[in-house]
Amino acid sequence: MVDTGAAVCEDGEPGGDRTDRVLLGLVARVHAGERAALAEVLAVVRPLVLRYARNRLRPARDAFVSVEDVVQETCLALVKAIPAYRSDGRPFMAFVYAIASKKVADVYRTGSRDRSSPVWEFADRPDGQADPEQRLLDRERGDRAAALVATLPVAQREVLFLRVMVGLSAAETAQALGTTPGAVRVAQHRALTALRRKLR
């Protein structure tokens, strides 16, 4: 089993380049016919996809699907895609995040058709959440923020999402998107400046 700690530098900072080298080495082993290497790829990738999915899905809005379902679907799609995968110079995690992004988009498409929220049983007492009016206000604020972010160019949206929602560093974001940390910081600055202008 691969040591996922190999993807972390000695000073504790995530090592995006090292993670990519580990993953590409494992993919090469999969291509060579080592079935065990596939499980090792998933062991490295799954926690990153889980963090990505948790931040892309809003629990109150997306109760019809679990984060684990999205992670599972992403991993299944990855297993099917790896045999045909050929590096195009971009980091392997950019390939993985592209698959995960499509699975999240599928969730939103499904949710737009089915707004039910099934439960196994009814609670005996109030759940302690905010009252319906407050939840509606929170949702409206969230929808307004999402609409504002949707006006940004795709590249800026991806940078903002990975930096602010997922919590990746500039270096990790650059590694995931196949760019440089400097370009990530510039895109983030421009995105935030554009959002401030729109809010005014």
DOSERO-430762 format. One record per residue (C-alpha): residue number from 1; x, y, z. Coordinates in steps of 0.25 Angstrom, whole numbers, padded with zeros to 4 digits. Layout:
<nodes>
<node k="NUM" px="X" py="Y" pz="Z"/>
...
</nodes>
This chain:
<nodes>
<node k="1" px="0000" py="0000" pz="0000"/>
<node k="2" px="0005" py="0014" pz="-0003"/>
<node k="3" px="0009" py="0023" pz="0008"/>
<node k="4" px="0000" py="0035" pz="0006"/>
<node k="5" px="0009" py="0043" pz="0015"/>
<node k="6" px="0018" py="0043" pz="0003"/>
<node k="7" px="0010" py="0054" pz="-0002"/>
<node k="8" px="0014" py="0063" pz="0009"/>
<node k="9" px="0027" py="0071" pz="0010"/>
<node k="10" px="0035" py="0069" pz="0022"/>
<node k="11" px="0031" py="0083" pz="0027"/>
<node k="12" px="0017" py="0079" pz="0027"/>
<node k="13" px="0013" py="0086" pz="0015"/>
<node k="14" px="0005" py="0078" pz="0004"/>
<node k="15" px="0015" py="0075" pz="-0007"/>
<node k="16" px="0006" py="0076" pz="-0020"/>
<node k="17" px="0018" py="0072" pz="-0029"/>
<node k="18" px="0021" py="0060" pz="-0020"/>
<node k="19" px="0007" py="0055" pz="-0020"/>
<node k="20" px="0006" py="0056" pz="-0035"/>
<node k="21" px="0019" py="0048" pz="-0036"/>
<node k="22" px="0013" py="0037" pz="-0027"/>
<node k="23" px="0000" py="0037" pz="-0035"/>
<node k="24" px="0007" py="0036" pz="-0048"/>
<node k="25" px="0016" py="0025" pz="-0044"/>
<node k="26" px="0004" py="0017" pz="-0039"/>
<node k="27" px="-0004" py="0020" pz="-0052"/>
<node k="28" px="0008" py="0014" pz="-0059"/>
<node k="29" px="0008" py="0002" pz="-0051"/>
<node k="30" px="-0007" py="0000" pz="-0054"/>
<node k="31" px="-0004" py="0001" pz="-0069"/>
<node k="32" px="0006" py="-0009" pz="-0067"/>
<node k="33" px="-0004" py="-0019" pz="-0061"/>
<node k="34" px="-0003" py="-0017" pz="-0046"/>
<node k="35" px="-0017" py="-0018" pz="-0041"/>
<node k="36" px="-0012" py="-0014" pz="-0027"/>
<node k="37" px="-0007" py="-0001" pz="-0032"/>
<node k="38" px="-0021" py="0003" pz="-0035"/>
<node k="39" px="-0025" py="0002" pz="-0020"/>
<node k="40" px="-0013" py="0010" pz="-0016"/>
<node k="41" px="-0018" py="0021" pz="-0026"/>
<node k="42" px="-0031" py="0022" pz="-0020"/>
<node k="43" px="-0025" py="0022" pz="-0006"/>
<node k="44" px="-0017" py="0035" pz="-0010"/>
<node k="45" px="-0029" py="0041" pz="-0018"/>
<node k="46" px="-0041" py="0038" pz="-0009"/>
<node k="47" px="-0038" py="0048" pz="0003"/>
<node k="48" px="-0036" py="0059" pz="-0007"/>
<node k="49" px="-0049" py="0056" pz="-0015"/>
<node k="50" px="-0056" py="0055" pz="-0002"/>
<node k="51" px="-0052" py="0069" pz="0003"/>
<node k="52" px="-0055" py="0074" pz="-0011"/>
<node k="53" px="-0069" py="0068" pz="-0011"/>
<node k="54" px="-0072" py="0073" pz="0003"/>
<node k="55" px="-0069" py="0087" pz="-0001"/>
<node k="56" px="-0077" py="0087" pz="-0014"/>
<node k="57" px="-0090" py="0081" pz="-0008"/>
<node k="58" px="-0098" py="0089" pz="0001"/>
<node k="59" px="-0105" py="0080" pz="0012"/>
<node k="60" px="-0118" py="0088" pz="0013"/>
<node k="61" px="-0120" py="0089" pz="-0002"/>
<node k="62" px="-0114" py="0075" pz="-0006"/>
<node k="63" px="-0120" py="0066" pz="0004"/>
<node k="64" px="-0125" py="0057" pz="-0007"/>
<node k="65" px="-0110" py="0052" pz="-0009"/>
<node k="66" px="-0099" py="0048" pz="0000"/>
<node k="67" px="-0085" py="0053" pz="-0001"/>
<node k="68" px="-0081" py="0039" pz="-0001"/>
<node k="69" px="-0089" py="0036" pz="-0013"/>
<node k="70" px="-0082" py="0046" pz="-0021"/>
<node k="71" px="-0068" py="0041" pz="-0016"/>
<node k="72" px="-0072" py="0027" pz="-0020"/>
<node k="73" px="-0077" py="0031" pz="-0034"/>
<node k="74" px="-0064" py="0039" pz="-0036"/>
<node k="75" px="-0056" py="0027" pz="-0032"/>
<node k="76" px="-0063" py="0018" pz="-0041"/>
<node k="77" px="-0062" py="0027" pz="-0053"/>
<node k="78" px="-0047" py="0029" pz="-0050"/>
<node k="79" px="-0045" py="0013" pz="-0049"/>
<node k="80" px="-0052" py="0013" pz="-0063"/>
<node k="81" px="-0044" py="0024" pz="-0068"/>
<node k="82" px="-0030" py="0021" pz="-0063"/>
<node k="83" px="-0027" py="0010" pz="-0074"/>
<node k="84" px="-0029" py="0020" pz="-0085"/>
<node k="85" px="-0022" py="0031" pz="-0077"/>
<node k="86" px="-0010" py="0038" pz="-0084"/>
<node k="87" px="-0003" py="0050" pz="-0078"/>
<node k="88" px="-0005" py="0063" pz="-0085"/>
<node k="89" px="0005" py="0070" pz="-0077"/>
<node k="90" px="-0005" py="0075" pz="-0066"/>
<node k="91" px="-0005" py="0069" pz="-0052"/>
<node k="92" px="-0013" py="0056" pz="-0050"/>
<node k="93" px="-0021" py="0063" pz="-0039"/>
<node k="94" px="-0026" py="0072" pz="-0050"/>
<node k="95" px="-0032" py="0060" pz="-0057"/>
<node k="96" px="-0038" py="0055" pz="-0044"/>
<node k="97" px="-0044" py="0068" pz="-0041"/>
<node k="98" px="-0050" py="0069" pz="-0055"/>
<node k="99" px="-0057" py="0056" pz="-0053"/>
<node k="100" px="-0062" py="0060" pz="-0039"/>
<node k="101" px="-0067" py="0073" pz="-0044"/>
<node k="102" px="-0076" py="0066" pz="-0054"/>
<node k="103" px="-0081" py="0057" pz="-0043"/>
<node k="104" px="-0085" py="0069" pz="-0035"/>
<node k="105" px="-0092" py="0076" pz="-0047"/>
<node k="106" px="-0100" py="0063" pz="-0049"/>
<node k="107" px="-0105" py="0064" pz="-0035"/>
<node k="108" px="-0109" py="0078" pz="-0038"/>
<node k="109" px="-0116" py="0074" pz="-0050"/>
<node k="110" px="-0123" py="0063" pz="-0043"/>
<node k="111" px="-0127" py="0072" pz="-0032"/>
<node k="112" px="-0133" py="0082" pz="-0041"/>
<node k="113" px="-0143" py="0071" pz="-0045"/>
<node k="114" px="-0145" py="0065" pz="-0032"/>
<node k="115" px="-0147" py="0074" pz="-0020"/>
<node k="116" px="-0152" py="0063" pz="-0010"/>
<node k="117" px="-0144" py="0061" pz="0002"/>
<node k="118" px="-0148" py="0047" pz="0008"/>
<node k="119" px="-0145" py="0043" pz="0022"/>
<node k="120" px="-0146" py="0030" pz="0029"/>
<node k="121" px="-0153" py="0035" pz="0041"/>
<node k="122" px="-0159" py="0047" pz="0048"/>
<node k="123" px="-0151" py="0053" pz="0060"/>
<node k="124" px="-0158" py="0053" pz="0073"/>
<node k="125" px="-0153" py="0068" pz="0076"/>
<node k="126" px="-0149" py="0080" pz="0069"/>
<node k="127" px="-0135" py="0078" pz="0063"/>
<node k="128" px="-0130" py="0092" pz="0068"/>
<node k="129" px="-0127" py="0098" pz="0054"/>
<node k="130" px="-0131" py="0112" pz="0051"/>
<node k="131" px="-0146" py="0114" pz="0049"/>
<node k="132" px="-0151" py="0113" pz="0034"/>
<node k="133" px="-0150" py="0129" pz="0032"/>
<node k="134" px="-0136" py="0129" pz="0036"/>
<node k="135" px="-0133" py="0117" pz="0027"/>
<node k="136" px="-0140" py="0124" pz="0016"/>
<node k="137" px="-0131" py="0136" pz="0018"/>
<node k="138" px="-0119" py="0128" pz="0019"/>
<node k="139" px="-0122" py="0121" pz="0006"/>
<node k="140" px="-0125" py="0134" pz="-0001"/>
<node k="141" px="-0112" py="0140" pz="0003"/>
<node k="142" px="-0105" py="0127" pz="-0002"/>
<node k="143" px="-0113" py="0127" pz="-0015"/>
<node k="144" px="-0109" py="0142" pz="-0017"/>
<node k="145" px="-0094" py="0139" pz="-0014"/>
<node k="146" px="-0094" py="0127" pz="-0024"/>
<node k="147" px="-0101" py="0136" pz="-0035"/>
<node k="148" px="-0090" py="0146" pz="-0033"/>
<node k="149" px="-0079" py="0136" pz="-0034"/>
<node k="150" px="-0085" py="0130" pz="-0046"/>
<node k="151" px="-0083" py="0143" pz="-0053"/>
<node k="152" px="-0068" py="0141" pz="-0052"/>
<node k="153" px="-0060" py="0135" pz="-0063"/>
<node k="154" px="-0059" py="0119" pz="-0061"/>
<node k="155" px="-0044" py="0120" pz="-0058"/>
<node k="156" px="-0046" py="0130" pz="-0047"/>
<node k="157" px="-0058" py="0122" pz="-0041"/>
<node k="158" px="-0049" py="0110" pz="-0040"/>
<node k="159" px="-0038" py="0117" pz="-0033"/>
<node k="160" px="-0048" py="0123" pz="-0023"/>
<node k="161" px="-0054" py="0110" pz="-0021"/>
<node k="162" px="-0042" py="0102" pz="-0018"/>
<node k="163" px="-0035" py="0114" pz="-0010"/>
<node k="164" px="-0047" py="0118" pz="-0002"/>
<node k="165" px="-0057" py="0106" pz="-0001"/>
<node k="166" px="-0047" py="0094" pz="-0002"/>
<node k="167" px="-0036" py="0102" pz="0006"/>
<node k="168" px="-0025" py="0098" pz="-0003"/>
<node k="169" px="-0012" py="0106" pz="-0003"/>
<node k="170" px="-0008" py="0114" pz="-0015"/>
<node k="171" px="0002" py="0104" pz="-0018"/>
<node k="172" px="-0008" py="0092" pz="-0017"/>
<node k="173" px="-0018" py="0100" pz="-0025"/>
<node k="174" px="-0007" py="0103" pz="-0036"/>
<node k="175" px="-0004" py="0088" pz="-0036"/>
<node k="176" px="-0019" py="0084" pz="-0038"/>
<node k="177" px="-0021" py="0094" pz="-0049"/>
<node k="178" px="-0008" py="0092" pz="-0056"/>
<node k="179" px="-0003" py="0106" pz="-0054"/>
<node k="180" px="0006" py="0114" pz="-0045"/>
<node k="181" px="0004" py="0119" pz="-0031"/>
<node k="182" px="0006" py="0133" pz="-0036"/>
<node k="183" px="-0005" py="0132" pz="-0046"/>
<node k="184" px="-0014" py="0126" pz="-0036"/>
<node k="185" px="-0012" py="0138" pz="-0027"/>
<node k="186" px="-0014" py="0148" pz="-0038"/>
<node k="187" px="-0027" py="0141" pz="-0042"/>
<node k="188" px="-0032" py="0141" pz="-0028"/>
<node k="189" px="-0029" py="0156" pz="-0026"/>
<node k="190" px="-0036" py="0159" pz="-0039"/>
<node k="191" px="-0048" py="0150" pz="-0035"/>
<node k="192" px="-0050" py="0157" pz="-0022"/>
<node k="193" px="-0048" py="0171" pz="-0027"/>
<node k="194" px="-0059" py="0168" pz="-0038"/>
<node k="195" px="-0068" py="0162" pz="-0027"/>
<node k="196" px="-0066" py="0175" pz="-0018"/>
<node k="197" px="-0070" py="0184" pz="-0030"/>
<node k="198" px="-0082" py="0176" pz="-0033"/>
<node k="199" px="-0086" py="0177" pz="-0018"/>
<node k="200" px="-0085" py="0192" pz="-0018"/>
</nodes>
